[in-house]
């Protein structure tokens, strides 16, 4: 279990920001869908525990449960690391232009805030 949680750091850190990478326009909908799926699975998890662990003091039954949890974690992490993409998807809609330089970012921010004449320290 310790190893599977350690390995899942790539999955968990990427999952939180990958919605924005895939579709900046629909990121909130994607977060809602993935969080909804996670919540449904968290409702089902105690039912599965109840089926596997019949006797709460039996360490062998708990070991089976932890092996299943570890296998799920490692499988999902491996799938994510191999197949995940950070490319904006075609169903996103409009393309978002990237701002290439820090000076360009500062200029746009200055114009938006009204600080065109203020010298920024960089």
BAFI-3210 file (N, C-alpha, C; in Angstrom, 3 decimals, decimal comma, padded with zeros to 6 digits):
// residues 122
n [1|2|3|4|5|6|7|8|9|10|11|12|13|14|15|16|17|18|19|20|21|22|23|24|25|26|27|28|29|30|31|32|33|34|35|36|37|38|39|40|41|42|43|44|45|46|47|48|49|50|51|52|53|54|55|56|57|58|59|60|61|62|63|64|65|66|67|68|69|70|71|72|73|74|75|76|77|78|79|80|81|82|83|84|85|86|87|88|89|90|91|92|93|94|95|96|97|98|99|100|101|102|103|104|105|106|107|108|109|110|111|112|113|114|115|116|117|118|119|120|121|122]
n.u [000,829|001,943|003,870|002,215|000,762|002,839|003,714|001,491|001,665|002,371|000,094|-001,937|-001,060|-000,977|-003,595|-005,124|-004,567|-004,832|-007,325|-007,572|-005,561|-006,524|-008,995|-009,510|-011,840|-013,942|-013,158|-014,237|-016,545|-015,409|-013,992|-016,155|-017,371|-015,339|-014,977|-017,544|-017,652|-015,642|-016,828|-019,055|-017,761|-016,596|-018,789|-019,486|-017,281|-017,268|-019,229|-018,040|-015,923|-017,349|-018,214|-015,809|-014,339|-015,347|-014,959|-013,866|-011,522|-009,748|-006,704|-005,913|-008,085|-008,187|-005,743|-006,179|-007,974|-006,352|-004,462|-006,082|-006,840|-004,311|-003,627|-005,578|-004,853|-002,186|-002,686|-004,382|-002,663|-000,550|-001,935|-002,676|-000,153|000,929|-000,982|-001,980|-002,558|-001,515|-002,462|-004,572|-007,865|-009,853|-012,569|-012,713|-013,388|-012,882|-009,580|-006,965|-004,755|-001,345|000,599|003,735|006,066|007,485|007,526|005,507|003,322|003,359|002,848|000,231|-001,118|-000,630|-002,043|-004,616|-005,032|-004,451|-001,929|000,047|002,132|003,667|006,682|007,759|009,375|011,727]
n.v [-001,185|001,230|001,645|001,814|004,160|005,991|005,749|006,706|009,440|010,750|010,386|011,613|014,299|015,136|014,739|016,705|019,119|018,503|018,744|021,429|021,582|019,889|021,022|024,188|025,690|023,978|022,976|023,106|021,555|019,074|018,618|018,415|016,062|014,101|014,309|013,608|010,921|009,900|010,303|008,623|006,156|006,223|005,839|003,255|001,816|001,130|-000,849|-002,852|-003,443|-004,536|-006,900|-008,283|-008,281|-010,144|-010,979|-008,835|-008,936|-010,511|-010,683|-011,616|-011,235|-008,454|-007,989|-008,928|-006,998|-004,672|-005,380|-005,398|-002,677|-001,526|-002,627|-001,469|001,217|001,248|000,310|002,324|004,537|003,741|003,553|006,251|007,570|006,456|006,979|009,592|012,962|016,280|017,936|020,362|019,512|018,662|019,066|021,183|023,655|026,941|027,956|028,757|031,348|031,321|033,273|034,393|035,591|036,914|039,690|040,359|039,277|040,933|043,422|043,064|042,613|045,075|046,819|045,886|046,477|049,118|050,192|051,236|053,085|052,486|051,299|047,996|045,823|043,475]
n.w [000,000|000,772|-001,238|-003,502|-003,027|-003,034|-005,687|-006,963|-006,957|-009,328|-010,828|-009,252|-008,954|-011,599|-012,419|-011,178|-012,515|-015,158|-016,334|-017,050|-018,934|-020,963|-021,763|-021,514|-021,618|-020,882|-018,428|-015,829|-016,033|-016,606|-014,221|-012,481|-013,473|-013,049|-010,283|-009,477|-010,322|-008,654|-006,159|-006,317|-006,441|-003,924|-002,353|-002,996|-002,118|000,780|000,730|-000,773|000,922|003,021|001,834|001,408|003,841|006,226|008,801|011,123|012,616|011,282|009,846|007,316|005,604|005,567|004,370|001,770|000,935|001,016|-000,932|-003,199|-003,287|-003,673|-006,161|-007,816|-007,574|-008,616|-011,223|-012,290|-012,104|-013,801|-016,254|-016,555|-016,667|-018,988|-021,040|-020,763|-021,821|-022,519|-024,368|-025,920|-026,541|-029,460|-029,094|-027,434|-028,449|-029,046|-029,874|-027,648|-027,501|-026,705|-024,496|-025,129|-023,956|-020,907|-020,732|-022,511|-021,172|-018,894|-020,106|-021,097|-018,698|-017,436|-019,129|-018,702|-016,009|-015,912|-015,581|-017,299|-017,267|-015,063|-013,722|-013,752|-011,509|-012,370]
ca.u [000,000|002,860|004,464|001,196|000,454|003,996|003,699|000,333|001,881|002,311|-001,310|-002,734|-000,654|-001,370|-005,047|-005,720|-004,401|-005,014|-008,595|-007,304|-004,757|-007,348|-010,027|-009,663|-013,220|-014,832|-012,443|-015,114|-017,415|-014,584|-013,749|-017,406|-017,572|-014,389|-015,294|-018,770|-017,282|-014,904|-017,773|-019,850|-016,903|-016,399|-020,003|-019,457|-016,134|-017,609|-020,000|-017,068|-015,216|-018,262|-018,236|-014,511|-013,963|-016,490|-014,535|-013,042|-010,241|-008,970|-005,742|-005,839|-009,133|-007,759|-004,635|-006,799|-008,544|-005,262|-003,898|-007,012|-006,696|-003,006|-003,697|-006,366|-004,041|-001,072|-003,248|-004,833|-001,483|000,140|-002,768|-002,583|001,195|001,162|-001,922|-002,437|-002,106|-001,719|-002,855|-005,951|-008,659|-010,614|-013,900|-012,608|-014,028|-011,952|-008,182|-006,476|-003,395|-000,419|001,421|005,042|007,138|007,098|007,257|004,182|002,365|003,330|002,195|-001,208|-001,601|-000,604|-003,153|-005,873|-005,152|-004,263|-000,614|000,958|003,280|004,371|007,831|007,735|010,691|011,879]
ca.v [000,000|002,360|001,820|002,243|005,571|006,738|005,735|007,452|010,886|011,223|010,373|012,586|015,671|015,432|014,721|017,948|020,204|018,020|019,236|022,721|021,311|019,269|021,926|025,331|026,182|023,027|022,368|022,958|020,409|017,871|018,431|017,919|014,663|013,218|014,297|012,830|009,502|009,555|010,235|007,399|005,042|006,259|005,276|001,815|001,208|000,420|-002,053|-003,863|-003,842|-005,409|-008,207|-008,956|-008,446|-010,677|-010,985|-007,626|-009,208|-011,425|-009,906|-012,117|-010,567|-007,070|-008,018|-009,026|-005,683|-003,751|-005,767|-004,916|-001,218|-001,238|-002,980|-000,427|002,432|001,083|000,201|003,656|005,381|003,303|003,966|007,700|007,962|006,010|007,494|010,965|013,974|017,653|018,692|020,851|018,601|019,286|019,417|022,349|024,821|027,960|027,806|029,816|031,727|031,389|034,471|033,750|036,143|037,529|041,105|040,415|039,057|042,143|044,479|042,793|042,840|046,516|047,418|045,487|047,118|050,547|050,542|051,293|053,944|052,043|050,437|046,745|045,299|042,081]
ca.w [000,000|000,849|-002,561|-004,463|-002,775|-003,514|-007,147|-007,458|-006,933|-010,706|-011,228|-008,511|-009,259|-012,969|-012,556|-010,700|-013,480|-016,521|-016,865|-017,677|-020,126|-022,001|-022,246|-020,618|-021,635|-020,216|-017,298|-014,657|-016,285|-016,457|-012,785|-011,913|-013,863|-012,375|-008,849|-009,320|-010,410|-007,433|-005,042|-006,466|-006,034|-002,468|-001,752|-003,248|-001,431|002,018|000,412|-001,182|002,147|003,767|001,176|001,520|005,250|006,969|010,199|011,238|013,276|010,448|009,056|005,939|004,836|005,374|003,411|000,443|000,646|000,713|-002,224|-004,228|-003,346|-004,273|-007,582|-008,483|-007,581|-009,553|-012,566|-012,717|-012,279|-015,013|-017,382|-016,687|-017,078|-020,360|-022,029|-020,521|-022,760|-022,088|-025,554|-025,960|-027,352|-030,545|-028,614|-026,560|-029,057|-029,514|-029,474|-026,780|-027,868|-025,575|-024,406|-025,176|-023,134|-019,639|-020,998|-023,132|-020,088|-018,068|-020,877|-021,117|-017,342|-017,203|-019,860|-018,065|-014,705|-016,085|-015,044|-018,432|-016,990|-013,867|-014,011|-013,007|-011,146|-012,776]
c.u [000,873|003,444|003,427|000,823|001,615|004,036|002,575|000,532|001,857|000,891|-002,089|-002,348|-001,057|-002,865|-005,670|-005,618|-004,689|-006,328|-008,386|-006,484|-005,612|-008,351|-010,203|-011,103|-014,139|-014,201|-013,355|-016,065|-016,642|-014,288|-015,002|-017,654|-016,617|-014,628|-016,577|-018,495|-016,541|-015,838|-018,656|-019,030|-016,645|-017,640|-019,992|-018,362|-016,497|-018,428|-019,067|-016,279|-016,073|-018,327|-016,933|-014,158|-015,206|-016,194|-013,511|-011,679|-009,335|-008,005|-005,642|-006,891|-008,771|-006,611|-005,163|-007,336|-007,450|-004,575|-004,792|-006,880|-005,375|-003,012|-004,480|-005,542|-002,908|-001,583|-003,679|-003,657|-000,739|-000,627|-002,630|-001,218|001,447|000,287|-002,352|-001,820|-002,354|-002,139|-004,307|-006,722|-009,494|-012,000|-013,883|-013,344|-012,972|-010,542|-007,779|-005,031|-002,540|000,357|002,851|006,069|006,596|006,782|005,876|003,091|002,230|002,620|000,681|-001,815|-001,654|-001,768|-004,485|-006,094|-005,019|-002,939|000,421|002,237|004,094|005,484|007,747|009,155|010,752|013,249]
c.v [001,247|002,674|002,335|003,706|006,448|006,837|006,611|008,961|011,474|011,323|011,494|014,023|016,059|015,540|016,055|019,082|019,775|018,473|020,551|022,529|020,777|020,234|023,085|025,835|025,284|022,370|022,158|021,780|019,103|017,579|017,884|016,458|013,729|013,175|013,519|011,337|009,055|009,435|008,998|006,188|005,048|005,784|003,754|001,118|000,523|-000,851|-003,189|-004,358|-004,813|-006,811|-008,980|-009,260|-008,853|-010,657|-009,858|-007,870|-010,130|-010,624|-010,363|-011,448|-009,100|-006,994|-008,094|-007,664|-004,680|-004,101|-005,296|-003,406|-000,823|-001,529|-001,936|000,844|002,346|001,004|001,560|004,590|005,022|003,731|005,463|008,125|007,594|006,766|008,948|011,928|015,350|018,543|019,149|020,000|019,354|019,725|020,602|023,546|025,757|027,667|029,002|030,093|031,839|032,696|033,991|034,309|036,774|039,009|041,281|040,201|040,307|043,275|044,300|043,033|044,327|047,212|047,099|046,228|048,632|051,029|050,669|052,060|053,508|051,080|049,188|046,303|043,833|041,575]
c.w [000,000|-000,524|-003,548|-004,261|-003,239|-005,023|-007,688|-007,437|-008,341|-011,209|-010,553|-008,826|-010,674|-013,143|-012,174|-011,714|-014,914|-017,136|-017,610|-018,947|-021,266|-022,603|-021,277|-020,538|-020,813|-018,989|-016,096|-014,824|-016,114|-014,991|-012,115|-012,237|-013,126|-010,871|-008,573|-009,367|-009,153|-006,239|-005,116|-006,030|-004,533|-001,723|-001,878|-002,430|-000,116|001,783|-000,012|000,026|002,942|003,153|001,382|002,968|006,031|008,464|010,382|011,866|012,474|009,557|007,600|005,061|004,576|004,372|001,985|000,021|000,269|-000,603|-003,371|-004,397|-004,003|-005,766|-008,369|-008,628|-008,602|-010,987|-013,099|-012,963|-013,556|-016,256|-017,627|-017,219|-018,542|-021,359|-021,835|-021,528|-022,164|-023,240|-025,451|-026,961|-028,384|-030,094|-027,658|-027,138|-029,597|-029,027|-028,624|-027,166|-026,617|-025,637|-024,214|-024,204|-021,865|-019,840|-021,624|-022,087|-019,231|-018,790|-020,883|-019,745|-017,028|-017,893|-019,196|-016,757|-014,818|-015,537|-016,159|-018,108|-015,782|-014,265|-013,145|-012,718|-011,543|-012,462]
res [x|x|x|x|x|x|x|x|x|x|x|x|x|x|x|x|x|x|x|x|x|x|x|x|x|x|x|x|x|x|x|x|x|x|x|x|x|x|x|x|x|x|x|x|x|x|x|x|x|x|x|x|x|x|x|x|x|x|x|x|x|x|x|x|x|x|x|x|x|x|x|x|x|x|x|x|x|x|x|x|x|x|x|x|x|x|x|x|x|x|x|x|x|x|x|x|x|x|x|x|x|x|x|x|x|x|x|x|x|x|x|x|x|x|x|x|x|x|x|x|x|x]
***
